[in-house]
Every structure is written in structure tokens, then in C-alpha cells.
């Protein structure tokens, strides 16, 4: 697969992930800084995300939502693997300026 195709798939994945909300704050997981990496290799996407807290009870639903959003956006992918990682730990500094403003300057 050529690099241009990988790049366009990655861009589509990032766009799909922007539709997945952190239900606790109502901001998408990309703006919240919860998506760490998006890798596309051999028609397989591996996405590493984290939660704002290891005790977050929503990690299963957010993970499933992320997988479904990417699968809807790119049905040609053979596999979409969404992995929850805890290192490095999420901090408010990972949030975009937009998310900070929406939360009243947090971080």
C-alpha cells in the first residue's frame, strides 16, 4: 500500500474519531487528547487511546464507539483494532485549546 493511501486513511480515521464523544464532558476524544496513535498497515488500523482516568467506567463503550465510527468511515479496512493504553497517563495538557475553552480553562 502506498504512503499517500495510508495518509488519506489516517486522516479519515482521525475525522471518524472526532465523532466519538467522551460522555462525561461532551467533547470528542480527539479534542480531549485521548487518541495517542493511529497506524494503518496492510489494510489494518491500530488505534491507541486512553481514558482520562484509569477508573473510567466508560472505557468499553468509548472503545466500541471508536471502532464502530472508524469501521463506518472506512468499511474497506480488514480490521480496526482499538487498544486502551495507560502510558503515558492522560493529563489535561493533552487537550486542545478548543477543549480547554469548552471546559472553562481547565489544564
N, C-alpha and C positions, 0 to 999 in steps of 0.2 A: 504494500500500500504506500502511496507516495505521501510526502510530508504535507503537501497542500491539502490533501483529503483529510489527513489526521487533524490538521489545524481547523478545518471547517467543521469537522465532527466535534472537536473540543469546544469550539465556540457555540455550537448548537447545544452541547451538554451544559455548559455554563448558563446559557439562556434558559434551558429547561429547569435547572436547579434554582433559578431566580423565582420560579413559580411555587417553590416549596417553602411554606411558612413555618417559622418557629411559633407554635400556637400560644406559647406563654407571653410573647411580646408582640406578635402580629407583624413581624418583619421577616423577610425571606432569609434563608440560611446563607446565601452568598453575601448579602449586606451585613449579616451578623458575623461574618468571618468564620463560619463553621465548616466551610469546604476548604480542605487543605490541598488536595491534588486531584487532577483529572488526567488520566492517562488512557490513550487509545492505542492498542497494539493488536494487529491481526483481527480486526473487527470485534474486539473485546474492550469494553470500557471498565476501568477500575477507578473508583471514586473514593477518596478518603475524606470522611467528615468526622467532626467531633461534636460533642454536646457542650452546652455552656456549663454543665455540672455533671460529674460522674453519677450523681444521684438522680439525674433527669429521668423521669418515668416514661418520657415520650420517645426515647431513642429508637424503639422498634417501629413506631408509627412514622417517625421522620425518615428513617432508613427506607421503609417500604414506599413512602410517598416519593422519595428521591428516585428510587429505582423505577417506579411507575412513570414518573414525569420524563425521565430520560428514555425509557422504552417507547413512550408515546411519541416523543420528538424524533427519535431515531430507530424506527422499527427494524431497520436493516442490520442493526448490531446483533451479533450472535449471542452476546452475553453482556449483562450490566451487573457488575459486582460492586456493591456499596458497602464499604467497610467503616466501622466506627473505630477511631483511634483516640487514644488519650494522651499521647505525647506528640508534640508539646501540648501542654494543657491550654485550653481556651482562656483568653483574658479579654476584657473589654477593649483593649488596644487593638484587637483584631477587627473590630467593627469598622465599617466605612464611615466617613463623615456624615453621610445621609442617615445611617442608623443611629449614630450618636445624637444627631439633632432630633430625630424622632423620639428618642428616649430622654430628651431633655439634658443633653450634655454628658451623659454617663461615659466614663472611660476617659 
